[in-house]
Amino acid sequence: YEDLALNQGRAIIEEAKQRFEITHAIAIHRIGALEIGDVAVWVGVVSAHRYPAFDACRWILDTIKADIPVWKQEYYEDDSSKWLSNNG
């Protein structure tokens, strides 16, 4: 599963380089326990101008959330928990 997600992530970055005027991009998705408000995904992009960088960041994040299955376990105040997938 991890190799599949990494390969999909690399493909998304390569496609972003084709779609937008950027020279480099990276995305990091956290794993493990996170608190409410913690950064789960970080995207960085290098380009000569800011607008292609902003557009590429938005596209990369939206595509990661849509195309790469990510499971998370949510914990609730009543001590119950539930596993959820972004691909529903």
PyMOL commands that set and color helices and strands:
alter all, ss='L'
color gray80, all
select helices_A, chain A and resi 2-19+50-67
alter helices_A, ss='H'
color red, helices_A
select strands_A, chain A and resi 24-29+41-46+71-75+81-85
alter strands_A, ss='S'
color yellow, strands_A
deselect
rebuild
show_as cartoon
